[in-house]
Amino acid sequence: MTTELPPVAPEVLAEAVEQLSARLRKKLDAATASCGALASGGADGDGAVVLAFGEDAVVTLRPGPGGAVTEPGQAVCTCLLAPRCLHRAAALGAAPLTDPAQALDPGSGQVPGSAQAQDPGSGQVPGPGSGQAPDPGSGRVPGAAAAAGRAQGARGADSAGSAAEPDPPAGRSAPGATLTEAQRSAAAGLWRVSAEALAAGVTAGGAVVQAELLRAAHTARLAGLPRAEAAALRVVRGLRAARGQQAGQRLGALTEAFRELLRTAALLAAGRADPALTGTARRAYAPGGSLQVYGLCREPVLSATGYGGVVTHLLAPDGAAYSLSDVRPGGLARARGAGTASVALGGAVLDHAGLARGGLRVVGATVSPEGRLGAGRGVKATPLRGIPWTEGPAAALFARPAAEALADPPADAEDAEPALLGCEVAVVGAAGEHLHVRELRPGAPLLRLRPAHPHPELAHTANLRRLGSYPGLRLRVLGRPDLDRAATLSPLAVGPVPGAEYTLRLPEEWLGRADLGYDRLQGVHFPPAATAGPAPEPAPAGPDPLADSPLWRVRRLLETGVAGGRRAVAEAARGTEPLAAYGPLRRAGLTGAADLAAALAAEADRRPRDGFGRLADPSAEGYAHAWLSTATHLAAAERSLVSASWAPAPEA
């Protein structure tokens, strides 16, 4: 049985690699790869892990009370070169990284989730729709966009943040403030290191490159830039996953992580003092007075770094969206069990399953800028009777066409997750693990329902598979649109369509909806075949503006750079392929994408040398700027095409 290594603080690993000589750094990747088979439990039974590299080289990792190695003295080696030895650095490099923030949320008493909300290497789709834990550096939590886009503009993220925290701690930016010199210097250093990591790519992005990123990330944290730190850690985890060829790792996710890191570092280094860029390590909670909220649905949360739990989405009578989360270490078991765990809010005698179909009257509420309810000492909560989706503010979610609801951007559209979207659909049929449906409106496009979380132990995939076996079934679907895929919705809950005969028949206690991550649909929940109308024909999906676009050529160039580094992009530029690639882009009217891709290829191949053959400009910053410009343009173009895929077909 393999002994798992304890998590290691990024700054401890960065310091260990920095102490190595140039000769030992060249051997670090090979030494790190061999550590997995060397680990064994300590003899004292105190949680220590021992790695025996030889008789005179034994490394002991002794985690602290929190279960992680957070001090250099907790990792010791018996060899003569310790602590500047290869064995100690390799053992630390083979261990997983700790999360950037594991302090309790003020006012909530809950542990925030990990910055991976998706690790680029985990293979999971980023964001709350994937069942991920919140990112403590980004300020994003499940339901953030819903809070930002609430009805009547009740509360903006920036204004709520300033009201909740009028005196930010040292090193942290407040709205209207300017970055300190230390923050700009840390951001500039992170930009330089990130550019070098991008130029190296996965192929050359070994332990030394990763340690440089970790050192710059730690400096950013000390300067009060938690979002930049979280972005750097996502890239490091993605590089590890890609180099280790871990199951489920996706090059596209690592490409997106690099784009986010470079964009954040570049804007901060330029002096842009935006609270959304600096991030917050601890969420600020403002007094919310008395609130009355009703449950919509609950959503499992599962991160690749070991966090699990649940988020229950709530709605106020005025349409304002809130959420209540319970995310802690525990992984899959915690995610499955949290769905029926007690609600830790104001002494309310209610669990999350009851809250998703019930309500709360909260006195002395504390609310984060994203609409997350906190569990402060003065908060009192009383259970209320729930309301069905056919009444009150929940009914308004299904009143508008999906394309119209999607067209309303949230208040913080640049970084917020999309708001929950409701629509009435008819099942067309299954397509692998996905489900094709069509909205019950004239000219509506074919939509794809994609599991909100693909883990087989969660109920999402099994429920969609069962729904797909009932063509023509009428459904109400509440989910989150996937802004990275054409006409795709990640459903969180479903319910019957009022007045329809061939629709779901759920138990009365479910209050007319089933949470797809927790409730398992059975045969008794479906109508008899005799009530079925004519099955809809499996009509073709029609043109897919994203799949049919030649923008994939630009994405392939960007991913080539992430996988093989600058050299791989330069090699692609020397052949005849660029001429064939840019032609389709220009013929499709995507001249901006073609120009940027050509400029990226040219910059990658630009390596001027002096008379002695030495590089005249060894910096990778010009290449990073060209790559970031191309990636930013591609993201905007793809987002525009995805929005167009939701539009109804024009009338003949």
DRENDOVO-580811 format. One record per residue (C-alpha): x, y, z. Coordinates in steps of 0.1 Angstrom, whole numbers, padded with zeros to 4 digits, always signed. Layout:
// DRENDOVO-580811
XYZ...
// end
This chain:
// DRENDOVO-580811
+0000+0000+0000+0014+0034-0010+0018+0060+0017+0005+0094+0007+0027+0124+0012+0014+0152+0033+0006+0186+0016+0034+0211+0015+0032+0249+0017+0044+0264-0017+0070+0287+0000+0086+0257+0017+0091+0239-0016+0103+0271-0033+0129+0277-0007+0142+0241-0008+0147+0243-0046+0163+0277-0044+0190+0263-0021+0201+0237-0046+0232+0241-0067+0229+0242-0105+0242+0207-0108+0216+0193-0084+0187+0212-0101+0194+0193-0133+0187+0160-0114+0156+0172-0095+0129+0161-0119+0142+0125-0120+0146+0124-0082+0111+0137-0077+0096+0111-0100+0111+0083-0079+0097+0094-0046+0063+0078-0048+0077+0043-0043+0100+0053-0014+0073+0067+0010+0064+0048+0041+0048+0057+0074+0069+0068+0104+0076+0044+0133+0063+0068+0159+0028+0069+0146+0027+0107+0147+0017+0111+0110+0053+0115+0098+0062+0101+0063+0097+0087+0057+0114+0084+0023+0145+0063+0023+0168+0073-0006+0196+0052+0009+0212+0043+0042+0226+0077+0047+0198+0097+0030+0165+0094+0048+0140+0122+0045+0113+0127+0071+0082+0148+0065+0065+0157+0098+0033+0177+0092+0020+0201+0117-0013+0201+0135-0031+0211+0103-0018+0180+0085+0005+0200+0062+0043+0208+0061+0043+0245+0066+0077+0251+0081+0112+0242+0067+0120+0224+0099+0092+0199+0093+0112+0184+0064+0146+0170+0074+0172+0148+0057+0200+0128+0073+0225+0133+0044+0256+0155+0048+0243+0182+0024+0210+0187+0043+0191+0210+0042+0205+0220+0008+0202+0185-0006+0185+0169-0035+0167+0143-0014+0148+0169+0007+0138+0190-0023+0127+0160-0043+0105+0147-0014+0089+0181-0010+0084+0184-0048+0066+0151-0049+0040+0161-0023+0008+0179-0031+0006+0217-0026-0015+0232+0002-0043+0256-0007-0034+0293-0006-0061+0301+0021-0074+0277+0047-0085+0302+0073-0121+0304+0084-0144+0327+0065-0152+0356+0089-0188+0355+0099-0194+0320+0084-0172+0296+0104-0167+0276+0072-0135+0266+0055-0131+0280+0020-0125+0256-0008-0094+0252-0028-0080+0273-0056-0085+0247-0081-0117+0250-0085-0105+0233-0107-0069+0223-0112-0060+0226-0148-0049+0190-0146-0079+0175-0130-0101+0173-0160-0130+0189-0144-0147+0219-0158-0140+0251-0138-0166+0269-0119-0194+0261-0096-0212+0243-0123-0186+0216-0121-0192+0211-0084-0160+0228-0075-0150+0245-0043-0147+0282-0043-0115+0299-0052-0103+0318-0022-0081+0341-0042-0105+0350-0070-0135+0360-0049-0157+0336-0069-0181+0313-0052-0210+0292-0065-0239+0316-0071-0217+0347-0074-0231+0357-0108-0266+0352-0096-0259+0376-0067-0243+0401-0091-0271+0400-0115-0300+0401-0090-0332+0419-0098-0334+0457-0095-0297+0460-0090-0299+0454-0053-0263+0450-0045-0231+0454-0066-0200+0434-0057-0176+0464-0054-0200+0486-0033-0208+0457-0010-0172+0449-0005-0163+0484+0004-0192+0487+0028-0182+0455+0045-0146+0464+0049-0140+0502+0052-0105+0497+0065-0087+0470+0045-0057+0454+0061-0022+0464+0051-0012+0453+0016-0047+0448+0003-0064+0471-0022-0097+0489-0015-0119+0503-0042-0104+0536-0055-0070+0528-0040-0037+0526-0059-0014+0496-0057+0016+0499-0034+0051+0497-0048+0055+0463-0032+0024+0451-0050+0035+0464-0083+0069+0449-0078+0055+0415-0069+0032+0416-0099+0060+0425-0122+0081+0396-0108+0052+0372-0112+0048+0384-0148+0084+0377-0157+0084+0343-0141+0051+0334-0158+0064+0344-0191+0094+0321-0187+0072+0293-0176+0050+0298-0207+0081+0298-0230+0092+0266-0214+0059+0249-0217+0050+0215-0202+0080+0198-0218+0105+0220-0200+0083+0231-0171+0099+0209-0145+0104+0213-0108+0128+0243-0111+0103+0263-0133+0075+0254-0109+0096+0264-0079+0102+0298-0095+0064+0302-0099+0058+0292-0063+0084+0317-0051+0067+0345-0071+0033+0334-0059+0044+0336-0023+0058+0371-0028+0024+0381-0043+0006+0367-0013+0029+0387+0011+0021+0418-0010-0016+0413-0006-0024+0398-0041-0042+0366-0033-0058+0363-0067-0025+0364-0084-0012+0337-0060-0041+0315-0066-0037+0318-0104+0000+0308-0101-0008+0278-0080-0034+0266-0106-0007+0268-0133+0018+0248-0111-0008+0221-0104-0016+0220-0141+0020+0216-0151+0024+0188-0125-0007+0170-0138+0004+0174-0175+0040+0162-0168+0027+0133-0148+0001+0124-0174-0025+0122-0147-0059+0108-0157-0083+0135-0168-0058+0163-0172-0067+0186-0200-0044+0208-0220-0072+0233-0226-0077+0238-0189-0040+0245-0185-0041+0270-0214-0069+0288-0197-0050+0289-0164-0020+0304-0182-0042+0331-0197-0057+0340-0164-0023+0342-0147-0007+0363-0174-0037+0386-0176-0038+0391-0139-0001+0397-0135+0001+0421-0165-0028+0443-0153-0014+0444-0117+0021+0452-0129+0007+0481-0150-0008+0495-0118-0045+0487-0122-0059+0487-0087-0091+0468-0092-0103+0448-0062-0115+0421-0086-0078+0417-0097-0062+0418-0063-0087+0394-0048-0095+0388-0012-0080+0361+0010-0109+0363+0034-0144+0372+0024-0159+0404+0039-0194+0400+0053-0217+0431+0056-0248+0434+0078-0278+0423+0057-0306+0431+0082-0336+0408+0081-0340+0385+0051-0365+0360+0039-0352+0334+0015-0366+0303-0002-0347+0273-0015-0343+0267-0052-0319+0236-0053-0287+0222-0039-0255+0215-0057-0227+0191-0047-0192+0206-0044-0162+0185-0051-0127+0198-0057-0096+0180-0070-0077+0191-0039-0098+0172-0014-0127+0195-0005-0163+0185-0006-0197+0198+0004-0228+0214-0008-0241+0248-0019-0278+0255-0015-0291+0282-0038-0317+0306-0024-0340+0333-0037-0356+0363-0019-0391+0376-0026-0377+0405-0046-0357+0381-0068-0323+0386-0051-0302+0355-0052-0283+0341-0022-0265+0309-0014-0255+0290+0017-0225+0267+0015-0209+0240+0036-0175+0231+0020-0148+0214+0041-0120+0188+0036-0134+0154+0030-0136+0149-0008-0163+0127-0023-0177+0113+0010-0182+0148+0023-0199+0160-0010-0223+0131-0008-0231+0134+0029-0233+0172+0030-0266+0172+0010-0284+0161+0042-0261+0178+0067-0276+0203+0092-0276+0239+0081-0251+0259+0102-0270+0292+0103-0285+0308+0133-0295+0277+0151-0320+0267+0124-0332+0231+0128-0330+0223+0092-0307+0203+0068-0297+0213+0033-0322+0189+0018-0350+0206+0037-0336+0241+0030-0335+0234-0008-0373+0228-0006-0380+0252+0023-0371+0286+0034-0356+0307+0062-0363+0340+0079-0329+0353+0089-0325+0381+0115-0292+0399+0118-0280+0384+0085-0244+0388+0073-0239+0387+0035-0208+0386+0014-0206+0407-0018-0214+0375-0038-0246+0369-0019-0233+0342+0004-0249+0341+0038-0226+0340+0068-0231+0323+0102-0221+0351+0126-0228+0350+0163-0258+0374+0161-0275+0356+0133-0309+0340+0141-0328+0319+0116-0363+0304+0116-0375+0278+0091-0403+0288+0067-0426+0268+0044-0410+0264+0009-0426+0276-0023-0428+0256-0056-0412+0268-0088-0446+0278-0100-0450+0305-0074-0433+0337-0063-0399+0348-0075-0390+0312-0087-0417+0314-0114-0400+0344-0129-0369+0322-0137-0389+0303-0162-0409+0332-0177-0384+0344-0202-0367+0327-0231-0333+0312-0223-0316+0333-0249-0331+0365-0235-0320+0356-0199-0285+0347-0211-0282+0381-0228-0284+0399-0195-0248+0402-0183-0242+0401-0146-0230+0433-0129-0194+0419-0128-0195+0403-0162-0158+0400-0166-0151+0374-0140-0185+0363-0125-0199+0329-0131-0231+0329-0151-0264+0331-0132-0288+0302-0128-0311+0299-0158-0346+0283-0160-0363+0270-0191-0391+0245-0202-0379+0219-0226-0388+0187-0244-0364+0158-0243-0351+0149-0278-0328+0120-0269-0295+0110-0254-0261+0118-0270-0235+0098-0250-0234+0112-0215-0252+0143-0227-0289+0149-0232-0304+0168-0262-0335+0189-0255-0354+0217-0272-0370+0246-0255-0408+0248-0257-0407+0280-0278-0410+0285-0316-0377+0285-0333-0357+0275-0302-0324+0259-0309-0314+0224-0298-0298+0225-0263-0273+0201-0248-0276+0192-0211-0242+0183-0198-0237+0167-0163-0229+0195-0138-0203+0171-0123-0192+0140-0142-0181+0120-0111-0198+0086-0113-0205+0085-0076-0227+0116-0079-0262+0113-0094-0259+0138-0123-0249+0114-0151-0273+0086-0141-0302+0110-0139-0296+0125-0174-0292+0090-0188-0326+0080-0174-0342+0112-0187-0329+0105-0221-0348+0073-0223-0381+0092-0223-0382+0112-0257-0409+0138-0257-0409+0142-0219-0416+0178-0208-0393+0192-0182-0385+0224-0163-0347+0227-0160-0328+0249-0137-0291+0251-0144-0261+0271-0153-0252+0279-0189-0218+0267-0200-0201+0297-0216-0174+0276-0231-0197+0254-0252-0223+0262-0278-0259+0260-0265-0250+0239-0234-0266+0240-0200-0253+0222-0168-0286+0213-0151-0288+0213-0113-0325+0205-0108-0355+0195-0129-0393+0195-0123-0426+0189-0141-0440+0214-0166-0473+0228-0152-0503+0216-0172-0483+0190-0193-0495+0154-0192-0463+0137-0203-0440+0151-0176-0424+0141-0143-0445+0129-0114-0424+0136-0083-0434+0129-0047-0453+0157-0029-0425+0161-0004-0401+0170-0032-0421+0202-0038-0420+0198-0075-0383+0195-0082-0355+0169-0081-0319+0179-0073-0299+0161-0100-0268+0158-0078-0286+0141-0049-0321+0128-0058-0320+0097-0080-0349+0095-0105-0367+0062-0105-0393+0047-0128-0421+0057-0105-0412+0094-0111-0420+0091-0149-0453+0091-0166-0467+0059-0182-0460+0054-0219-0497+0057-0227-0497+0094-0219-0468+0100-0243-0475+0121-0274-0458+0117-0307-0420+0114-0300-0401+0144-0314-0380+0135-0344-0342+0135-0338-0338+0166-0358-0303+0176-0367-0287+0201-0343-0281+0225-0371-0250+0246-0375-0228+0250-0345-0212+0284-0347-0183+0274-0324-0175+0240-0339-0179+0252-0375-0156+0282-0369-0119+0280-0379-0110+0295-0345-0099+0260-0335-0067+0267-0355-0059+0295-0331-0066+0274-0301-0044+0247-0314-0015+0272-0318-0020+0284-0283-0021+0249-0268+0009+0239-0289+0027+0267-0271+0016+0255-0237+0026+0219-0244+0059+0224-0262+0068+0259-0253+0080+0287-0275+0102+0264-0296+0071+0244-0306+0053+0275-0319+0084+0286-0337+0087+0252-0355+0051+0254-0366+0058+0289-0380+0086+0277-0402+0066+0253-0423+0038+0259-0448+0010+0252-0423+0006+0288-0411-0003+0299-0447-0030+0272-0448-0042+0280-0413-0046+0318-0417-0065+0316-0450-0097+0300-0436-0096+0326-0407-0095+0355-0431-0121+0340-0454-0144+0336-0424-0140+0373-0415-0117+0366-0385-0089+0388-0397-0081+0399-0362-0075+0363-0350-0054+0356-0382-0032+0387-0376-0027+0379-0339-0019+0342-0347+0006+0353-0373+0022+0378-0349+0025+0351-0322+0042+0327-0346+0066+0355-0358+0074+0365-0322+0081+0329-0312+0106+0326-0341+0123+0359-0333+0155+0350-0316+0181+0377-0326+0217+0369-0319+0249+0389-0316+0281+0383-0335+0291+0356-0310+0259+0336-0315+0245+0347-0281+0208+0357-0277+0206+0395-0280+0171+0395-0263+0168+0364-0241+0136+0378-0224+0104+0358-0230+0081+0388-0222+0075+0398-0258+0064+0363-0266+0042+0362-0235+0025+0395-0246+0019+0381-0281+0005+0348-0266-0017+0367-0241-0031+0390-0268-0040+0360-0290-0056+0341-0261-0076+0371-0250-0090+0377-0285-0098+0340-0289-0117+0339-0256-0138+0369-0266-0145+0356-0300-0156+0322-0287-0178+0338-0260-0195+0358-0288-0201+0326-0308-0215+0307-0278-0239+0335-0271-0251+0334-0307-0257+0296-0304-0286+0303-0280-0304+0326-0303-0337+0313-0319-0336+0304-0355-0348+0332-0379-0383+0328-0392-0385+0316-0428
// end
